[in-house]
Amino acid sequence: MEALIHSHAMGNVVRSGLRQKQKSLPSWLFYDEVGSILFERITTLPEYYLTRMERMLLCRYASAILDHVDRGRSLTVLELGAGSARKTALLLRAALADKRDVSYQPIDISAQSLEDAALHLAEELPALRVQPVLRDFSETPHPASVRLHDDARGQQMLLWLGSSAGNYEQQEAVRILTAAAAGMEKGDHLLIGLDMAPRADGKRTHHLLEAYNDAAGVTAEFNRNLLVRLNRELGAKFRPKQFEHSAHWNAAASRMEMHLVSTVAQSVRIEALEESFFFQRGEFIHTENSHKYTRENGHALLCAAGFPVVAEWHDPDVWYGLFLGERS
Ligand SMILES: C[S@@+](CC[C@H](N)C(=O)[O-])C[C@H]1O[C@@H](n2cnc3c(N)ncnc32)[C@H](O)[C@@H]1O
């Protein structure tokens, strides 16, 4: 099923990405089966504070988040890029503990992640109704705009956790959220997890550099796995060892960028595209952006998506934030 979804899109996306003057590939390409497993490993690395902090916030504030949702009505939780949904289980468990009728719709491009999520949720939270959706959430029309309970509509909460909104320019993130929330009504909620920008008196740039350049080299493997995937699925002839992982801070754009840098001058054939792409030594493919937010920018993002912020939670040093917006 995964192959079917990607086969058409992938060739076009790779062709146009590698034909650009500044070569780039979209970050959803990371998440094949191996990439999804590698991402789970990244979330357990000591340097990768993002997952740890978000889990801590969800653990501590799940019931405060749910205080904003009417307890008397059923709740449908939709999640963009749910991944393994291990952190989300904390919120879902708290919602079920309120004796609510709770449905969960994880939306992800990775079949591996959705299977993982469905399996552990069935075991941990048997009362939860889970309806996984395998698809690209950046495409419209969006599945999350389909109402699950037209007869007796409960409340809806849209989640975008793991700092994944940061993979997009703000305008694009707003476009994705607007499409995803098309079926949502006044009083419904949006919960977003954002990684906060470095500041002179708190998180520093070196903490970010460490998080994306871990000592064990798992992020480097995750980045290079994209080339392994193109070799397998598009008959590309990349030699992944001839591309170096690089992650650096782009202060002007307030984001971490990941690149794959060609260590030699080389030409790479991609059979499925019947095309070869030339790389100068030092030339790179831009593979990911991770935008870091100020509190003001976080508010602006949710507001532009039609969900003004009604509450936010941070760790004491404001490295990470959960922002809750309500449909106005
Ligand atoms: C950074 S991971 C975050 C996973 C999880 N939400 C967490 O917080 O740990 C991004 C997730 O979004 C999924 N994803 C990325 N781009 C996507 C897209 N365009 N459509 C659907 N899912 C996507 C990936 O497969 C992956 O599971």
Ligand as a Chemical Component Dictionary entry (heavy atoms), coordinates in Angstrom:
data_LIG
# 
_chem_comp.id                   LIG 
_chem_comp.type                 NON-POLYMER 
_chem_comp.pdbx_formal_charge   0 
_chem_comp.three_letter_code    LIG 
# 
loop_
_chem_comp_atom.comp_id 
_chem_comp_atom.atom_id 
_chem_comp_atom.alt_atom_id 
_chem_comp_atom.type_symbol 
_chem_comp_atom.charge 
_chem_comp_atom.model_Cartn_x 
_chem_comp_atom.model_Cartn_y 
_chem_comp_atom.model_Cartn_z 
_chem_comp_atom.pdbx_ordinal 
LIG C1  C1  C 0  9.143 14.200 13.231 1  
LIG S1  S1  S 1  8.112 12.754 13.092 2  
LIG C2  C2  C 0  7.048 13.035 14.499 3  
LIG C3  C3  C 0  6.300 11.799 14.927 4  
LIG C4  C4  C 0  5.436 11.978 16.185 5  
LIG N1  N1  N 0  4.349 12.925 15.953 6  
LIG C5  C5  C 0  6.283 12.418 17.336 7  
LIG O1  O1  O 0  6.007 13.484 17.875 8  
LIG O2  O2  O -1 7.202 11.696 17.732 9  
LIG C6  C6  C 0  7.105 13.184 11.720 10 
LIG C7  C7  C 0  6.003 12.185 11.410 11 
LIG O3  O3  O 0  5.174 12.758 10.397 12 
LIG C8  C8  C 0  5.030 11.844 9.321  13 
LIG N2  N2  N 0  4.973 12.670 8.113  14 
LIG C9  C9  C 0  5.937 13.498 7.628  15 
LIG N3  N3  N 0  5.500 14.158 6.544  16 
LIG C10 C10 C 0  4.220 13.720 6.340  17 
LIG C11 C11 C 0  3.217 14.028 5.362  18 
LIG N4  N4  N 0  3.451 14.913 4.394  19 
LIG N5  N5  N 0  2.021 13.403 5.439  20 
LIG C12 C12 C 0  1.771 12.497 6.434  21 
LIG N6  N6  N 0  2.680 12.171 7.387  22 
LIG C13 C13 C 0  3.886 12.771 7.335  23 
LIG C14 C14 C 0  6.241 10.945 9.367  24 
LIG O4  O4  O 0  5.999 9.682  8.776  25 
LIG C15 C15 C 0  6.494 10.864 10.868 26 
LIG O5  O5  O 0  5.775 9.819  11.464 27 
# 
loop_
_chem_comp_bond.comp_id 
_chem_comp_bond.atom_id_1 
_chem_comp_bond.atom_id_2 
_chem_comp_bond.value_order 
_chem_comp_bond.pdbx_ordinal 
LIG C1  S1  SING 1  
LIG S1  C2  SING 2  
LIG S1  C6  SING 3  
LIG C2  C3  SING 4  
LIG C3  C4  SING 5  
LIG C4  N1  SING 6  
LIG C4  C5  SING 7  
LIG C5  O1  DOUB 8  
LIG C5  O2  SING 9  
LIG C6  C7  SING 10 
LIG C7  O3  SING 11 
LIG C7  C15 SING 12 
LIG O3  C8  SING 13 
LIG C8  N2  SING 14 
LIG C8  C14 SING 15 
LIG N2  C9  SING 16 
LIG N2  C13 SING 17 
LIG C9  N3  DOUB 18 
LIG N3  C10 SING 19 
LIG C10 C11 SING 20 
LIG C10 C13 DOUB 21 
LIG C11 N4  SING 22 
LIG C11 N5  DOUB 23 
LIG N5  C12 SING 24 
LIG C12 N6  DOUB 25 
LIG N6  C13 SING 26 
LIG C14 O4  SING 27 
LIG C14 C15 SING 28 
LIG C15 O5  SING 29 
# 
